[in-house]
Amino acid sequence: MEISRLFTKNENTPPLEYFLAVQIQEGVVQTAVWLIDEGQATVVALGDQVNWEDAEDLVEAVDKSLAVACNGLESEPSRVIFGLPEYWLESNKISSEYGSKVKAILAKLELKPLGFVTTTEAVLQYLKTSEGIPPSVVVVELGRTRIGVVVTRLGEVLGREEVGRSADLATDVEEGLARIDVGQLPSRILVIDGVDPEAQQQLASYSWQEKLPFLHLPKVESLGPEFSVRAVALAGGAEAAKAIGIPLAEESAVTEEIEPANTNEPTVESETDGEKAVVNITEPEADLGFVINRDIRNVSANPQLGEVITKAELPHSPRVNKFSGFFSDVKGKLSNRREIKVPTVKFRLSLPKVTLVVIGLLILLGGAAWATYSRSSRAVITVEVGGQSLTKTVDLAVGDAKDSGLPTAPAETETVSLEKSGSLSTTGEAVIGERAIGEVTIFNKTDTSRTLKAGTVLTTTNILRFTLDEAVEVASRTAEEKEGGLNITFGQKNINATASKIGAELNIAANTSLSVDDYPKNSLEAKVGKEFTGGSSRTVKAVSKADRDKLQDQLADQIEQDAVAAQDQRTQGSTKAIPVGEPKITETAFSKGVDEEADELSLDLKGEVTLLKFSTDNLKNLVITQLAPDIPSGFEIDPGKTIVNIENVAENSDGVMIAKVNIEAQLTPKLDIEGYKDKLRGQPVLAAKILFENLANYRDIHIEVTPNFPILSQRLPSSPDQIEIQIQAQR
């Protein structure tokens, strides 16, 4: 990436001049004050991170941040280097759309431009300097609505892409990387983050190796808001200083000298007419950084750029009195001038030289230990206060329901097909056994033959039923004249029969009389020839209809839960999924039918679940807005302890999907945390206890200062950034 130098050499640079660095990200700005001291570029103070929306907000945000950064300086610096997002540039120049914003900052704040550098390239150059080798990394620059992705290998930029930002950060980064065809990707991701403290966690937990050609699971590092503005000041500022004639310390490797200004170098003309300020900027061809005719990525790393900043380090100024907590009466009385005359006191000591050397070393070690402690100390102040909870149930429209008259959470619908298997113990009972079998004789007492079908029912006097095993034809009766009178012989036929049901009670004896179907016994009659035997019965566990219904309902609930869980896993909680209606069962396969003997019933079920999906953050922000009128004065909602539960989603008569939402929010006292941190910096630990004891609803306080050294840990760090205040609301 080429950058433009907006300055000319100035051989009359003051011995100790402070410069400004302004880093602009989408919606966020941060500043720093830096100087060249003894040939080294050093950051001496950082401004606050301030949000901005439009061009007017941007100027005000820069002004607010600079006010903090310049606090305590004897004179305000006026020369500035800018760190800009990639998308602000067009053909290696600041585009006209964003150039007007830079000009407005320069004009309204009366600043003089040194130049600009993209934040990404400044970070890469700073990493090259601090780590000693050109970096092989994936750099992700986060904005509120867009994400910049840059892939480098050994300091060489292989590709850049910009994608829109959605609720699923990891998927957005994956999309950007997929567009960059470079083969194997570096297994290190650096996040330049100005707005989202949870970005590192979201990216670190993503399945990168399953999606893209990473050799190993990439290590995700968040540079934090301070690292990048330091990189802009130290990496870009050092080259800017060389170009304006400020000498740097000798470098360990030869770098190309900056050529004198010529007609191709940028010029800045400022004309003031009343309230109108015009800044005309012409930009030459230049490569990365502030090196002429060379790519700064190919320039040897400069080990003298000053301190090597890590993620954990916080801003400090060598010219700000670090003992302000102990000597508050002299705070601000020391100037930042390079030459301070101090009375010289001479001592005559008769100690051996070795002793003097030891004493000197002890003093140096003690000073180094104190400096190290002051930079590395951290304090966590946990204040327990009496909180309040607020519960409320509201109706929300979900989906595209602009005319619903209700707060609306944008959502989309998805149908998911799933399979599930399961089993349960049966609860039904069934009687099983064998039917009695035997042989009967059918007697036809009529003058015509009779044909009986298989299954014809035979009944005893006590209503025990049997059926014929097969069809039978019984001849009619016959009459024969004999001495003494007429002899009548009934037609008869032997045939097998079976009891109509199981049970031992149908085992009946021979010669038992049976009715034949609906015929009267003077017409047709049956008698047991061979006794009926083999009938038996017993009660066993069996499948009931209730068992089948219960198992099907259980598996339907499980596929619904699985569909929601799979969605949550895919989006890592950034999207909320709610089932709409009942799951649709598409196929069932039971192991047993109703009343079949079985101790266990199993089922293979297939079904479809319709999900309504919407952003978790959008939902929480929407419901918090609904709670705003109910929040007591002096309290605010703790979003991290706000629980949102959706009972159900149903379609109303107008076809609008309505969700009933239960909200339980934890309220905490509204406190100016940054103001408290500023008051407490450098103060004794006891001061914090006294300060917070005056809070309303105060209950207790716990203070932990690390590292824990005697005496030293009894005082809070001198920088507000090294103090963390946690407010815990107790119900």
Buried (B, 14 or more C-beta within 10 A) or exposed (E): BBBBBBBBBBEEBEEBBBBBBBBBBBBBBBBBBBBBBEBBBBBBBBBBBBEBEEEEBBBBBBBBBBBBBBEBBEEBBBBBBBBBBBBBBEEBBBEEEBBEBBBBBBBBBEBBBBBBBBBBBBBBBBBBBBEEEBBBBBBBBBBBEBBBBBBBBEBEBBBBBBBEBBBBBBBBBBBBBEEBEEEEBBBBBBBBBBBBEEBBEBBBEBEBEEBBEBEEEBEBBBBBBBBBBBBBBBBBBBBBBBBBBBEBBEBEEEBEEBEEBEEEBBBBEBEEEEEEBEBEBEBBEBBBBBBBEBBBBEBEBBBBBBBEBEEEBBBBBEBBBBBBBEEEEEBEEBEBEEEEEEEEEEEEEEEEEEEEEEEEEEEEEEEEEEEEBBBBBBBEBBBBBBBBEBEEEBBBBBBEBEEBEBBBBBBEEEEBEBEBEBEBEBEBEBEBBBBBBBBBBBBBBBEEEBEBEEEBBBBBEEEBBBBBBEEBEBBEBEEEEEEEEEEEEBBBBEBBBBBBBBBBEBBBEEEBEBBBBEBEEEEBBBBBBEBBBBBBBEEBBBBBEEBBEBBBEBBBBBBBBBBBEBBBEEBBEBBBBBBBEEBEBEEBEBBBEBBBBBEEBBBBBBBBBBBBBBBBEBBBEBBBEBBEEEBEEEBBBBEEBBEBEBEEBEEEEEEBBBBBBBBEBBBBBEBEBEEBBEEBBBBBBEBBBEBBEEBEBBEEBEBEBEEEEEEBBEBBBBBBBBBBBEBBBEE
